Amino acid sequence: MRLLIVEDEKRLAVSLARGLTAEGFAVDVVHDGLEGLHRASEGGYDLVILDIMLPGMNGYRVCSNLRAAGHEVPILMLTAKDGEYDEAEGLDTGADDYLTKPFSYVVLVARVRALLRRRGAGTAAPVLTVGSLRIDTAARRVIRGEDEVTLTAKEFAVLEQLALHAGQVVSKAEILEHVWDFAYDGDPNIVEVYISTLRRKLGAAAIRTVRGAGYRLEAT
């Protein structure tokens, strides 16, 4: 899943980005409301973490502009303010949830996961089943047959992307877009490395390479 953080407190933004990256998310960070609106409008994000007090354009306006343009990406608002009026204003502009600073990082991660589950409720179950594989997207666990398979955060993220499109071909570019952040400029063959690792852990037949197109998760 790919997240956008729009937060002008750079130390907080970097801290959140590091933590969420360790959880297996691809995370982009901007520090200005106008840039945040531009990035979010381009699409491709599964969730936006949006501060209210921003230079250029405040979070309320960013949120309302996104909703007016028809963007339905889940938005979690952050603010140093506290009070029912601020919360109501944030939700009235189209935000999906609201968190007041200072907040617990554990709570933020729980809110992010809850919003992502809610967004996918109509298309994907919290537990994805593909053949003998059961992928619990909430608990971040993978069961193959009767055995649990231990995956790193990035391995899980790659597998989750394939499982969400089980039976379909997922291109290397799509995996890069949703698992690595916007600023990643390393070797795109990193995807092949993770596919190879997943095959060792799940079985060679679990992921099929479709030459020139991408990869497909098979029911085995």
ZIZI-V5181 format. One record per residue. RES is the residue in three letters. PHI is phi in whole degrees, -180 to 180 (NA if undefined). OMEGA is omega in radians with two decimals (none if undefined). NEAR is the number of other C-alpha atoms within 10 Angstrom. Layout:
{{RES/PHI/OMEGA/NEAR} {RES/PHI/OMEGA/NEAR}}
//
This chain:
{{MET/NA/-3.07/21} {ARG/-109/-3.09/21} {LEU/-117/3.03/26} {LEU/-118/3.05/24} {ILE/-105/3.08/22} {VAL/-115/-2.99/30} {GLU/-151/-3.08/27} {ASP/-87/3.02/19} {GLU/-79/-2.94/12} {LYS/-63/3.14/13} {ARG/-65/3.10/10} {LEU/-65/-3.12/11} {ALA/-61/-3.14/20} {VAL/-66/3.12/15} {SER/-62/3.12/12} {LEU/-63/-3.12/20} {ALA/-62/3.12/20} {ARG/-62/-3.13/14} {GLY/-63/-3.11/16} {LEU/-70/3.06/18} {THR/-64/3.10/20} {ALA/-65/3.10/13} {GLU/-80/3.10/16} {GLY/105/3.11/20} {PHE/-87/2.92/23} {ALA/-91/-2.98/27} {VAL/-128/2.99/25} {ASP/-110/-3.11/22} {VAL/-129/2.96/23} {VAL/-133/-3.02/18} {HIS/-117/-3.05/19} {ASP/-135/-3.10/20} {GLY/-62/-3.14/26} {LEU/-65/3.10/19} {GLU/-66/3.10/17} {GLY/-62/3.11/25} {LEU/-63/3.14/20} {HIS/-62/-3.12/13} {ARG/-63/-3.10/17} {ALA/-65/-3.13/23} {SER/-70/3.13/18} {GLU/-71/3.12/9} {GLY/81/3.12/11} {GLY/93/3.13/16} {TYR/-99/3.10/20} {ASP/-92/3.13/21} {LEU/-165/3.09/23} {VAL/-120/3.00/23} {ILE/-100/-2.90/26} {LEU/-124/3.04/29} {ASP/-74/3.14/28} {ILE/-87/-3.10/24} {MET/-87/-3.07/19} {LEU/-130/2.98/21} {PRO/-73/3.10/14} {GLY/86/3.12/13} {MET/-160/-3.10/16} {ASN/-74/-3.06/16} {GLY/-61/3.10/29} {TYR/-58/-3.10/23} {ARG/-70/3.08/16} {VAL/-60/-3.12/26} {CYS/-62/-3.10/28} {SER/-65/3.09/18} {ASN/-67/3.10/16} {LEU/-63/-3.12/19} {ARG/-68/3.13/16} {ALA/-64/3.14/12} {ALA/-86/3.07/9} {GLY/91/3.13/10} {HIS/-80/-3.07/15} {GLU/-106/3.14/16} {VAL/-55/3.10/22} {PRO/-61/-3.12/21} {ILE/-125/3.03/22} {LEU/-107/-3.09/24} {MET/-90/3.06/23} {LEU/-118/3.10/24} {THR/-155/3.05/21} {ALA/-84/3.13/12} {LYS/-77/3.08/15} {ASP/-146/3.11/11} {GLY/151/-3.08/8} {GLU/-63/-3.10/9} {TYR/-64/3.13/10} {ASP/-63/3.13/16} {GLU/-63/-3.14/19} {ALA/-62/-3.13/12} {GLU/-64/3.13/12} {GLY/-63/-3.13/24} {LEU/-71/3.12/19} {ASP/-66/3.13/13} {THR/-80/3.07/18} {GLY/115/3.09/19} {ALA/-68/-3.11/25} {ASP/-94/3.11/15} {ASP/-157/-2.93/18} {TYR/-147/-3.14/20} {LEU/-135/-3.10/20} {THR/-97/3.07/16} {LYS/-75/-0.14/11} {PRO/-76/-3.12/10} {PHE/-130/3.08/12} {SER/-79/3.10/11} {TYR/-60/3.13/13} {VAL/-61/3.12/10} {VAL/-65/3.12/11} {LEU/-59/3.14/18} {VAL/-61/3.12/15} {ALA/-63/3.11/13} {ARG/-65/3.12/16} {VAL/-60/-3.12/21} {ARG/-64/3.13/16} {ALA/-64/3.13/14} {LEU/-66/3.12/20} {LEU/-67/3.09/19} {ARG/-65/-3.14/17} {ARG/-62/-3.14/15} {ARG/-63/-3.09/16} {GLY/-91/-3.06/14} {ALA/-59/-3.10/11} {GLY/-83/-3.05/8} {THR/-124/-3.09/9} {ALA/-145/3.11/15} {ALA/-81/3.08/16} {PRO/-59/3.07/16} {VAL/-111/3.13/16} {LEU/-96/-3.14/17} {THR/-116/3.11/18} {VAL/-132/-3.07/18} {GLY/61/-3.13/14} {SER/-85/-3.13/15} {LEU/-93/2.98/23} {ARG/-123/-3.05/18} {ILE/-116/-3.13/25} {ASP/-88/-3.06/16} {THR/-73/3.12/19} {ALA/-82/-3.12/14} {ALA/-87/-3.14/10} {ARG/60/-3.13/18} {ARG/-123/3.10/15} {VAL/-126/3.11/23} {ILE/-117/3.06/16} {ARG/-116/-3.03/18} {GLY/67/3.11/11} {GLU/-106/-3.02/9} {ASP/-109/3.05/9} {GLU/-84/3.13/13} {VAL/-106/-3.13/15} {THR/-86/3.13/13} {LEU/-123/2.98/16} {THR/-74/-3.13/11} {ALA/-59/-3.12/16} {LYS/-69/3.09/18} {GLU/-60/3.12/18} {PHE/-63/-3.11/23} {ALA/-63/3.11/23} {VAL/-65/3.14/21} {LEU/-63/3.13/21} {GLU/-61/3.14/22} {GLN/-62/3.10/17} {LEU/-69/-3.09/22} {ALA/-68/3.11/22} {LEU/-64/3.13/19} {HIS/-124/-3.08/13} {ALA/-55/-3.13/21} {GLY/86/3.12/16} {GLN/-111/3.10/14} {VAL/-83/3.09/16} {VAL/-113/-3.07/21} {SER/-75/3.08/18} {LYS/-60/-3.14/17} {ALA/-63/3.13/13} {GLU/-66/3.12/14} {ILE/-65/3.10/21} {LEU/-59/-3.08/19} {GLU/-64/-3.03/17} {HIS/-97/-3.09/21} {VAL/-111/3.08/26} {TRP/-109/-3.03/24} {ASP/-81/-3.06/19} {PHE/-60/-3.05/16} {ALA/-83/-3.10/10} {TYR/-65/3.13/12} {ASP/-130/3.11/8} {GLY/-81/-3.10/7} {ASP/-71/3.11/7} {PRO/-63/3.10/13} {ASN/-70/3.04/11} {ILE/-56/3.11/13} {VAL/-61/-3.14/19} {GLU/-62/3.12/14} {VAL/-62/-3.12/11} {TYR/-71/3.07/16} {ILE/-62/3.13/20} {SER/-62/3.12/15} {THR/-64/3.12/15} {LEU/-63/3.10/20} {ARG/-63/3.12/14} {ARG/-64/-3.08/12} {LYS/-86/-3.04/14} {LEU/-106/-3.06/18} {GLY/109/-3.05/13} {ALA/-60/-3.07/13} {ALA/-81/-3.05/13} {ALA/-68/-3.09/19} {ILE/-125/-3.12/22} {ARG/-102/3.04/16} {THR/-87/3.05/16} {VAL/-104/-2.97/12} {ARG/-54/3.10/7} {GLY/79/-3.08/8} {ALA/-124/-3.11/12} {GLY/152/-3.05/17} {TYR/-132/3.13/22} {ARG/-133/3.07/20} {LEU/-81/-3.06/24} {GLU/-102/3.02/18} {ALA/-82/-3.12/14} {THR/-124/none/13}}
//
